[in-house]
Amino acid sequence: MTDDVLLAQTTRNGIVESSHYGAAIVVDAHGKTVFSAGDCATPIFPRSTVKALQALPLLTEGGADRFALPDAALALACASHQGEPAHIAVASDMLARTGFDHGVLECGTHWPLDTTSARALAAAGQTPCALHNCCSGKHAGFVCLACATGQDVAHYTHATHPVMQTIAHTLQDVTGVPHTATNMAVDGCSIPTWAIPLSALALAYARFATGIGLSPDRVVAAKRLRNAIAQNPFLIAGTGQFDTQVMEELAPTVLTKMGAEGVMIVALPEQGLGMAIKCRDGGVRAAETAAAALIARFARIDNAPVLTHFMRRPLKNWNGQLVGELRASTLLAQNYLPPPLAD
């Protein structure tokens, strides 16, 4: 086991306040390691970073065409959204095409993660439903898949359901790692999640980015999903979120997806590379900062405002005063790290 490395640090008045350690890896679609730091071999749960891979069967099994899903719906099937009105509208439309409503969803219910949307819902005297769950787009896609393949939608989240069996088979093929009961747990939205090495996650997204190593039908599906994501970055995450901000500026050159517990993936189609990052303390902001540094370095992007911001993110107090910064480690960023922020 390789010791983890420094991914990012927060400083206050130039003094290190917090340090975030983990692992990061960049590979090509043939499995060649371009960059590796930290423990990339021990299995981790990829969580929501695999949503685009989970969406492949929606296309390869005919669900997207059966229900004439627009690109917005395909993007939402890959999303961890904030429950804003646009997200709810797309998820509702996906279900309506199958003849179901939100009562069929098995992802659970929580208030919108977007504060403005949550307050508006409460002010209107309403309560959230499963559509507001950040995974409702993915689950609507599962319902479309079940209906298109003639499966009973009940209990579609169970590991033994044909939909989840198809998802497991797809993930196993694309990552190259067995997806069985021995490495399975339950995700936040109630579907199975399988622990895999960070290196396998990066390889899967190098394959997703290029089509190399995928079956012909998955090559076509991956291209459609990449295009849908690039054209609808807002639907992938929502207002102010890393994935949306990065892809609004850099897609289709850069595709990103954050997962829970500090996991991040990046696909670079032009370079034919996939990246995977795990912040060991589960820090999402540190994983974002590390991802920005690796994107700048391996996509060879100079002076992109969104990357500059996230590589050296300003920390301000409640009076708007700059009090510190969250910065990527030089191991990851090398000469792409912007100069220190002015006080």
C-alpha positions, 0 to 999 in steps of 0.5 A: 500500500502506497502512503497517501499524499497531500492533495490540498491545504487551507491556510489562514494568514499564510499558516496551514490550518487544514491538510487534506490527504488522499490519492489521485491517478490519471490513465489512458484508455489502454490502462497506461498510468500517466500520473499516480500519487497515493494509494490508488489500489485499495478499493473505494466506493465511487458513489455518484461518480459512476452515474454516467456509466450507470446511464449507459444501459439506458441507451444500449437497451433502448430506453432512451429511444423508446421514450424519445428522451431529449439530451436534457433527460440524458444529462439528468440521468448522469446528475447529482442535482440540487433540486432546482425547478429545472431539475424537477421539470426534467425528471417529471417529464422523464417519468411522464413518458413512461406513464408513471409519476414520482410515486414510483421512485425509490431514491428517498426524499429530502429537501432541495440541496439548493437553499433558494429552492428549498426556501421557496418550497417551504414558503409555498407551504409545500413539502419535498417529494422524491423528485427533489432527491439529488438522484431523481434523474438517475432513478427516472432513467432506471424506471425508463430502462425497466419499462423499455425492457419489460421489467416490473418497476417495483423494487428496481433498486434491489441488487437482484432486480434485472435493472440493477443486474444490468447496471452491475454487468455494465460497471464490471465490463467498463471498469474491469473489476468484478461487481459481486456481493463481496464488494457491494454496499448500499448507496445513499439513494438505495441502489447498490454501490461497489468498491473498486480501485481508484485506478479502475475508476480512472480507466473506466472514464478514459474508456468513456471519454474515447470509446476505446475498450468499449463494445460498439453499442457502448461507444455510441451510447458514451458519445451521446451521453458526453454530448448531452452532458456537455450541452447541459452542464447546469443539469448535472449539478446546479447553481454554483456547483463545481461540475456545472461551473467547470463544464460551463466554461470548458466542456466538451474538452473537460467532463467532471463528476463529483461523488460523495465522500470526496471522490471525483472523476474527470474525463478528457476526451481530447487527451484520451485520459480519465482521472480519479481522485479520492480525498481520504477525509471525505472532503468534497472541496479538497477533491474539487481543488485537486481536480482543478489542478490536474485538469489544468496540468493534463489538459494543458489549460492555461489561465482558465478562470474557473480552474484558477479559482478552484486551484486557489480558492479564496476563503472569506469571512462573513464580512467579505474579508479575504482571510485565507485560501484553499490551494492545491498541492504543488505535487498535483499542480506543479507549475500550473498553480496560480500565484498567492492571493492578495490580502 
